[in-house]
Amino acid sequence: MPRHSFTAMNKGALVAIAGVLAVAVAAGAGVMATADAAEPRAAEGPVPRLVVGTVFAPVGAAPYTQAVTYDSELVPVGGRVQVKETLRRDGGTRIELRVEDLVANRVYGAHVHTKPCGKLPADAGPHYQERMDPTQPSVDPEYANPDNEAWLDLTADKHGSARSLATVDWRFRERGARSVVLHEMATATHDGHAGTAGARLACVNVPFV
């Protein structure tokens, strides 16, 4: 991923632009994410369905921005994020997460969540699960695992950039998945802690198909 350098002024401009676009979306006048609903799902190969690209805004901009940071030291205001959803010909889904301008050489947990971002980290709700755990919060590895959820953990390089992919054998339920949340550490897998990854650092709204 190419490295982009931003001055404080540039980052402020990017945040302002993102805020304007997000307000336009809320008013039905703009597009932050694109999805071609007319594209057949059984195409001759993977079908790109949705791409969201934006920058992290201060928490005070929620809910009128596409992405928000709750910890500006670990996910700086103006840091870039992109989420891409691709529907596979075999009925599965591929989700790609890209970030720039985060903390260098640092691991971040990341998952698809069920609700949109808000002023509070908890507003994004729990992880999306294909088979829903009857016990919540879900920390049972039978349910909290990368086959039943969409995990997108990544490690930022020396420039603060990273990319991760999650491929699952299912597709999201309609309006069942609405955001991607970045966490402070890698996702745990052991019983009693499965799926946990520490504090929620940032959130990006993604209207998954």
VODOKOL-885761 format. One line per 10 residues: number of its first residue (from 0); their letters; for each residue x, y, z of N, C-alpha, C, O. Coordinates in steps of 0.1 Angstrom, whole numbers. Each point is the difference from the previous one (the first is absolute). Layout:
// VODOKOL-885761
NUM> a> X,Y,Z,X,Y,Z,X,Y,Z,X,Y,Z; ... .
***
This chain:
// VODOKOL-885761
0> mprhsftamn> 9,-12,0,-9,12,0,9,12,0,9,1,8; -11,9,-17,8,12,-1,-1,8,12,-10,1,7; 21,6,-3,0,9,12,-4,14,-5,5,5,-10; -14,1,18,-4,14,-3,3,8,12,-3,-4,12; 9,15,-14,3,9,12,-10,12,0,-3,6,-11; -2,-3,23,-10,10,1,5,10,11,4,-4,10; -6,17,-13,2,10,10,-12,1,9,-10,-6,-4; 11,13,15,-12,1,8,-11,7,-7,-11,-3,2; 15,13,-11,-10,7,-7,-7,-9,-10,-12,0,-2; 20,-8,-5,-6,-10,-9,-9,-9,7,-11,-3,-5 .
10> kgalvaiagv> 15,-3,16,-9,-9,7,-13,7,5,-10,-6,-1; 11,18,5,-12,8,4,-9,1,-12,-12,-1,1; 17,4,-13,-8,1,-12,-7,-13,-3,-11,0,-4; 19,-11,5,-6,-13,-3,-11,-3,9,-11,-5,-4; 12,8,17,-10,-3,9,-12,9,-3,-12,-5,1; 14,17,-5,-11,9,-3,-8,-5,-12,-12,0,0; 20,-4,-10,-7,-6,-12,-8,-12,3,-11,-2,-5; 17,-7,13,-7,-12,4,-13,3,7,-10,-7,-2; 11,17,11,-12,4,7,-11,5,-9,-12,-3,2; 16,11,-12,-10,5,-10,-6,-11,-8,-12,0,-1 .
20> lavavaagag> 20,-9,-3,-5,-11,-8,-10,-9,8,-10,-4,-5; 14,2,18,-8,-9,8,-14,7,3,-10,-7,0; 10,20,2,-13,7,2,-8,-1,-13,-12,-1,1; 19,2,-12,-8,-1,-13,-6,-14,-1,-11,-1,-5; 18,-9,9,-6,-14,0,-12,0,9,-10,-6,-4; 11,12,16,-11,-1,9,-12,7,-6,-12,-3,3; 14,13,-12,-11,7,-6,-4,-6,-13,-10,5,-6; 16,-16,2,-3,-7,-12,5,7,-12,-5,-3,-11; 16,11,12,4,8,-11,14,-4,-5,5,5,-10; 2,-14,17,13,-4,-4,3,-15,1,-9,-7,5 .
30> vmatadaaep> 21,3,-8,4,-14,1,13,-1,6,10,5,-5; -9,-12,16,13,-4,6,3,-14,-3,12,-4,0; -22,-4,-2,2,-14,-3,-7,-3,-13,-11,6,-2; 16,-15,-6,-7,-3,-13,-3,-15,0,8,-8,4; -20,5,-9,-4,-14,-1,-9,-1,-12,-10,7,-1; 13,-16,-8,-7,-2,-12,-11,-11,2,3,-12,-2; -15,16,6,-10,-10,3,-5,-8,-12,-6,-10,2; 9,16,-14,-5,-7,-12,9,-11,-4,-3,-9,-9; 15,8,14,10,-10,-4,-4,-14,5,-3,-1,12; 2,-9,-20,-4,-13,4,10,-6,9,12,1,-1 .
40> raaegpvprl> -17,-8,12,9,-6,10,8,-12,-6,11,-3,4; -17,-4,-14,6,-12,-6,8,5,-12,-3,-5,-11; 12,14,12,8,5,-11,12,-9,-3,2,-10,7; 5,13,-18,11,-9,-3,13,4,8,10,4,-6; -11,-5,19,11,3,8,-5,9,12,-12,3,1; 22,1,8,-4,9,11,-6,13,-5,4,5,-10; -14,-1,17,-7,13,-4,2,10,10,-6,-1,11; 14,12,-14,1,11,9,-14,6,3,-6,4,-10; 2,-3,22,-13,5,3,0,14,7,-10,8,-1; 20,-6,9,-1,12,8,15,4,4,8,-8,4 .
50> vvgtvfapvg> -6,21,-5,13,6,5,-3,12,8,-7,9,-5; 13,-8,17,-1,12,8,14,5,2,9,-7,5; -6,20,-8,13,5,2,-2,14,6,-7,8,-5; 14,-6,17,-2,13,7,12,2,9,10,-7,0; -11,17,9,10,3,10,-7,0,14,-12,3,1; 19,-6,9,-5,0,14,-2,15,5,9,8,-1; -21,-5,6,-3,13,5,-1,-1,15,0,-11,6; 1,23,1,-1,0,14,-14,-6,5,-9,1,-8; 9,-6,20,-12,-6,5,-12,10,0,-12,-5,-1; 15,17,3,-11,10,0,-8,1,-13,-11,6,0 .
60> aapytqavty> 17,-11,-11,-7,0,-13,-10,-10,-1,-9,0,-9; 9,-10,17,-10,-11,0,-14,5,3,-1,9,9; -9,-14,-15,-1,-10,-10,0,5,-14,-4,-8,-9; 9,20,7,-1,6,-14,13,-1,-8,3,8,-8; 4,-18,11,12,-3,-8,1,-15,-3,-5,-8,7; 13,5,-17,1,-14,-4,9,-8,9,-3,-12,2; 13,18,4,9,-7,10,3,9,11,2,12,-2; 1,-18,14,3,8,12,10,-7,8,1,-13,0; 8,20,6,10,-5,9,-4,3,14,-3,11,4; 5,-21,5,-3,2,14,13,1,8,0,4,12 .
70> dselvpvggr> 12,-7,-19,13,2,6,9,5,-10,5,-7,-9; -3,21,9,7,6,-11,15,-2,1,7,3,-10; -2,-9,21,14,-3,0,3,-13,-7,10,-1,-7; -19,-9,8,2,-12,-7,-6,-1,-14,5,-7,-9; -16,15,7,-6,2,-13,-1,15,-3,-11,5,4; 21,1,-10,-1,15,-1,-11,5,-8,-4,-6,-10; -1,18,13,-9,7,-8,7,3,-14,11,4,0; -18,-7,-10,6,2,-14,6,-13,-5,3,-1,-12; -2,-9,20,5,-13,-5,-10,-6,-10,-12,2,1; 17,-9,-11,-9,-5,-11,-4,-14,3,7,-8,6 .
80> vqvketlrrd> -19,5,-11,-5,-14,1,-9,-3,-12,-7,9,-6; 8,-21,1,-8,-5,-11,-5,-14,3,8,-8,4; -20,6,-7,-6,-14,2,-7,-3,-14,-7,7,-5; 11,-19,1,-6,-5,-13,-7,-14,2,6,-9,7; -18,8,-11,-7,-13,1,-2,-6,-14,-4,7,-10; 8,-19,8,-1,-7,-13,-8,-13,2,3,-8,9; -13,6,-17,-8,-12,1,6,-11,-9,2,3,-12; 1,-14,17,6,-11,-7,-10,-8,-8,-11,-2,4; 16,-4,-15,-9,-8,-8,-6,-12,7,-11,-5,-3; 19,0,13,-4,-12,7,-10,3,11,-3,-9,8 .
90> ggtrielrve> -1,21,-6,-10,4,10,7,6,12,-7,4,10; 20,-4,-9,7,6,11,2,15,-2,-4,6,-9; 11,0,19,3,15,0,15,2,4,5,-7,8; 1,17,-15,13,4,4,0,15,4,-6,8,-7; 12,-6,18,0,14,5,15,4,1,8,-7,6; -5,19,-11,14,5,0,0,13,8,-9,9,-2; 18,-8,11,2,12,8,14,6,-2,10,-7,0; -9,20,-3,12,7,-2,0,12,9,-10,7,1; 22,-4,5,1,12,8,13,7,-3,10,-7,-4; -9,19,7,13,8,-2,0,10,12,-10,5,5 .
100> dlvanrvyga> 23,-1,-2,2,10,10,-4,-4,14,-4,9,8; 5,-22,-5,-2,-4,14,14,-1,7,10,5,-6; -10,-11,18,13,-1,7,8,-11,-6,-4,-11,-3; 17,15,0,9,-10,-7,3,-12,8,1,0,12; 0,-11,-19,4,-13,6,-9,-4,12,5,-5,10; -18,6,-12,-9,-3,10,-11,-9,-5,-5,2,-11; 1,-11,20,-11,-9,-3,-14,6,4,-1,6,11; -8,-8,-20,-14,5,3,-10,-12,-2,2,-7,-11; -11,5,20,-11,-9,-3,-10,7,-8,-1,12,0; -7,-19,-8,-11,6,-8,-10,-11,-3,3,-11,-3 .
110> hvhtkpcgkl> -16,16,4,-11,-10,-3,-12,8,-6,-1,12,1; -7,-19,-9,-13,5,-4,-10,0,11,-1,-10,7; -6,21,-5,-10,2,11,-14,2,-5,-1,2,-12; -8,-4,20,-14,0,-4,-7,13,-2,-10,1,-6; 15,10,13,-7,12,0,9,12,-5,13,-2,0; -18,13,-4,8,11,-4,8,6,11,-3,-2,12; 13,10,-15,9,7,9,-8,11,7,-10,5,-5; 13,-2,17,-6,11,8,10,7,8,12,-2,-1; -17,11,10,9,8,8,7,-9,11,11,3,4; -17,-14,-1,6,-10,10,5,-12,-7,-6,-5,-10 .
120> padagphyqe> 18,-1,14,5,-12,-7,-10,-11,0,0,-8,-10; -8,7,21,-10,-12,0,-11,2,-9,-8,-10,-2; 6,21,-4,-11,3,-9,0,-10,-12,-11,-3,-6; 22,-2,2,1,-8,-12,-5,-15,3,0,-8,-10; -4,6,22,-5,-14,3,10,-11,0,12,3,-1; -17,-15,1,10,-12,1,5,-3,-14,-4,6,-10; 13,-16,9,5,-5,-12,-12,-6,-8,-9,-6,5; 10,7,-19,-10,-7,-8,4,-15,1,12,-4,-1; -22,-5,3,2,-14,0,-10,-7,-10,-12,3,0; 17,-12,-8,-9,-7,-9,-9,-10,8,-12,0,-3 .
130> rmdptqpsvd> 18,-7,13,-8,-7,9,0,7,14,11,1,6; -22,4,-2,0,9,12,1,-8,13,-7,-9,2; 17,13,6,2,-6,13,-12,4,9,-3,12,2; -4,-22,4,-12,3,8,5,7,13,-9,6,7; 22,-7,-3,5,7,12,8,12,-4,10,-1,-8; -14,12,13,7,13,-3,5,6,12,-7,0,10; 19,7,-10,9,1,-11,6,-14,-4,2,-8,9; 0,7,-22,5,-13,-5,15,-1,2,8,7,-6; -4,-17,14,15,-3,2,3,-15,-1,10,-4,4; -20,-3,-10,2,-14,-2,6,-2,-14,-6,4,-10 .
140> peyanpdnea> 17,-11,9,7,-2,-13,-8,-8,-10,3,0,-12; -14,-6,16,-9,-7,-9,-7,10,-9,-3,-2,-11; 1,14,16,-7,11,-7,9,12,-3,0,5,-11; 9,-2,20,9,11,-1,13,-5,-7,10,-3,7; -10,2,-20,11,-5,-8,0,6,-14,-11,5,-4; 22,-6,-3,1,7,-13,-9,-6,-11,-1,5,-11; -4,-17,14,-9,-6,-10,-14,4,1,-8,1,-9; 4,2,22,-14,5,3,-1,15,1,-11,5,-1; 22,2,2,0,14,1,10,5,-11,7,-8,-7; -6,21,5,9,6,-10,11,7,8,-2,11,4 .
150> wldltadkhg> 14,-18,-3,11,6,7,10,6,-10,3,-6,-10; 2,18,13,8,8,-9,13,5,7,4,11,-3; 1,-18,13,12,4,7,11,4,-10,2,-6,-10; 6,17,14,11,4,-9,11,6,8,-2,3,12; 14,-3,-18,12,6,6,5,11,-9,4,-2,-11; -4,14,17,5,11,-8,15,-1,-2,8,-4,9; -3,8,-21,14,0,-3,7,12,6,-6,8,8; 18,-5,-12,8,11,5,-6,13,-4,3,11,6; -12,-11,-16,-6,13,-4,-14,1,6,-7,10,-2; 2,-20,10,-13,1,6,-11,-5,-10,-12,3,2 .
160> sarslatvdw> 16,-10,-12,-9,-6,-10,-2,-15,1,10,-7,5; -22,2,-8,-2,-14,1,-12,-4,-9,-8,8,-3; 8,-21,0,-12,-6,-8,-3,-13,6,10,-8,3; -22,4,-2,-4,-13,4,-12,-5,-8,-8,8,-6; 6,-21,5,-11,-6,-7,-7,-11,9,7,-7,8; -20,7,-9,-8,-11,6,-9,-6,-11,-7,7,-7; 8,-20,6,-9,-7,-9,-8,-10,7,5,-9,8; -18,10,-9,-10,-9,7,-9,-7,-11,-1,4,-11; -5,-15,16,-8,-8,-10,-15,4,0,-8,-7,-5; 5,19,10,-14,5,1,0,14,-4,10,7,-2 .
170> rfrergarsv> -23,-2,1,-2,14,-3,-8,7,12,-8,-7,6; 10,19,-5,-6,7,12,-15,1,-2,-5,1,-11; -2,-3,22,-15,2,0,-3,15,-3,8,9,3; -19,-7,-10,-4,14,-4,0,9,12,-7,-2,10; 15,13,-10,1,10,10,5,-6,14,-2,5,10; 9,-17,-11,4,-6,12,14,4,4,4,-2,11; 4,8,-21,14,4,3,1,14,-5,-3,4,-11; 7,6,20,0,14,-3,13,7,2,1,12,-2; 9,-18,8,13,7,2,11,-9,2,-1,-13,1; 13,18,-1,13,-6,3,6,7,12,2,13,-1 .
180> vlhematath> 2,-20,11,6,7,12,14,-5,2,4,-12,-2; 5,22,5,14,-3,3,2,-1,15,-6,8,7; 14,-18,-3,2,-2,15,15,1,3,8,1,-9; -5,0,22,13,3,4,10,-12,0,12,2,1; -17,-14,-3,10,-12,0,-6,-11,-9,-11,1,-5; 20,-11,2,-4,-11,-8,-12,-7,6,-1,0,13; -7,-7,-21,-12,-7,5,4,-13,7,7,-8,-5; -13,6,17,2,-12,8,-8,-12,-6,-10,3,-6; 15,-15,8,-7,-11,-5,-4,-11,11,-7,-9,-3; 12,11,15,-2,-10,10,-14,1,7,-6,11,1 .
190> dghagtagar> 1,-22,5,-13,0,6,-1,10,11,9,2,8; -20,5,-8,-3,10,10,5,14,-4,-4,10,6; 12,-9,-16,5,13,-5,0,0,-16,4,10,-6; -9,-20,0,0,-1,-15,-7,12,-6,-11,4,5; 17,2,-15,-6,12,-7,3,13,7,-2,10,-6; 8,-10,18,3,13,6,13,5,-5,9,-7,-3; -8,21,3,13,6,-5,2,13,7,6,9,-6; -10,-7,18,2,12,7,-9,11,-4,-10,-2,-6; 14,14,10,-9,12,-2,-2,3,-15,8,-4,-9; -20,10,7,-3,4,-14,6,13,-3,-3,10,7 .
200> lacvnvpfv> 12,-9,-17,7,12,-3,-6,9,-10,1,12,1; -8,-18,-11,-5,8,-11,-11,-9,-7,-1,-12,2; -7,19,-10,-11,-7,-7,-3,7,-13,1,12,-1; -4,-20,-9,-3,5,-13,-14,-6,-5,-2,-12,1; -7,20,-5,-13,-5,-4,1,-6,-14,6,5,-9; -11,-17,8,0,-8,-13,-13,-7,-1,-4,-9,7; -4,14,-17,-13,-7,-2,1,-12,-8,-4,-1,-12; 9,-10,18,2,-12,-7,-12,-5,-7,-11,1,5; 13,-7,-17,-11,-5,-8,-6,-12,6,-9,-6,-5 .
***
